[in-house]
């Protein structure tokens, strides 16, 4: 029995040593980065920008794996249930904080089942309308909706996203009636918004800014407390609706149990990316402010936002089963 116990202990020790060695030489193969939305939206854009940089720094390809559906939850569950070896990571986004309250039943607890790696960026949302809508300001929009109750259609990148809840917050603070139409990401919503089939969206700035600059969509306001340097002539929504504020934030997570030194390596490379002048300039073009820091720093943002949006979900009455 003593011999068996000794062999078992030796086997455990060898396994631990092998895991440590594997982590030390990480990575040795392709890393899959799960993005829970289709191509074309902010999450996808940010993952591809950061993924290219990380591929060069790590010496291994970062494969972007788009897994849209169920308001972000399909990709989230896939990531959480993946092997925690550092070869699957996840694009954390506001829906992960919102869904904790929005959905009555989830097959996971995000705060407990996902390990934080690093923050990427915080961005404003933009209140934008189709060019055919006869409004050029937030005030004119409010008057138009009041004159046409229920006829104005609010598009979003999915139920429970920051895009959706930014619209719900606006509705609750103005008393407006609008019909919500969720899409499977911002990318699929743009053709209908540009074409006038839907009328307004509170989209993340990175995926919308080129449509605004190109004259395909009209920006009425940014959702942050201060104006954006990328759209300096666009007022804040709060200039018309005092107290209104919303923003989106993004980062990287990994399945719980991922080796600490793997997380430390990824965090170090993510922070190096955010300190690179070229990366900072690219993110600034998209309207984003980098949120570099430790895994704990990023998770504090996530927990704070979970609490904030829980109040909005409850006050709006939004619920998904």
C-alpha positions, 0 to 999 in steps of 0.5 A: 500500500505504501508503494502504491501511495508513493507511486500515486504521489509521484504521478501527481507530482509529475502531472503538476510538473508537466502542467507547469512546464507546459505553461512555461513554454505556452503557447505551442499551437493555435489559440482560439478566441471565441467571439459571441457575435457574427463578423462586423460588430465591435466585439469582432472588430476588437478581437481581430485587431488585438488578435493580429497583434497577439499572434505576432507577440506570441508566435502562434495564430489567434483564430477568431471563432465567431459563435453568435446566438442566444443573446451572447450565451452560446459563445459564452457557454462554449468558452466556459466549458472548454478545456482550461489550458490557455488555448481557448479564450473569450471576448468578454463584453457588456452582455455578460454583465447584463445577462446575469439579470436579464436571463432567469435561467443560465447554464453557467454563472459567468462571474464564477466560471470565467477567469479574467485575463485583461481589459481591452477598451471602453467605448461610447455607444452612439445614438444613430438614426437612418438618414430618412428619419426627419430628425437631426437632434435628440430633442427632435427625435423625442418629439418625433417618437411622441408624435408617432407612438409605437411606430419607431423601431429600435434596433439592437445587436441582440436582447441584453446587449449594451446596445439594447439596454442603452436604448431601454435606459433612454426609453425609461428616462424619456417615457417613449414608446418604441418597438425593439427588434433584436438582431444577431449582432450589429453587423446584420442590423446595419443593412436594415438601419441604413435602408430605413426598415428600422429607425434607431440604434444605440450602437457601440462606436467602433462598428458604427463610426465609418457609417457615420463618417460616410454619411450613411447614418446620422449620429444624434448623440453619444452615450457617455458623459463627455463628448467623444474626440472622434465625433466632437460635433456630436453632443452627448445624449445627456445634454438633452436627457440629463443624467443619461450615461452608458458605455461599452467595455471589452476584454479577454477571459479564459475558462476557470482553472486556466493556469495562472502563469498562462493568464499572466502571459496573456495579460502581459501581452495584452497590456503591451498591445495597449501601450503600443502607440500604433494600437493606441492610435487605432483604438482612438480612431474607433473611439475607444479608451484603453483599459489596461491593467491586472486581471483583478482590475478588469474584473472590478469593471465587470462586477461594477457593470453587473450591478449597474445594469441589473438596476436598468434591467429591473426598472425596464422590466426586460426579461428573457427566459 
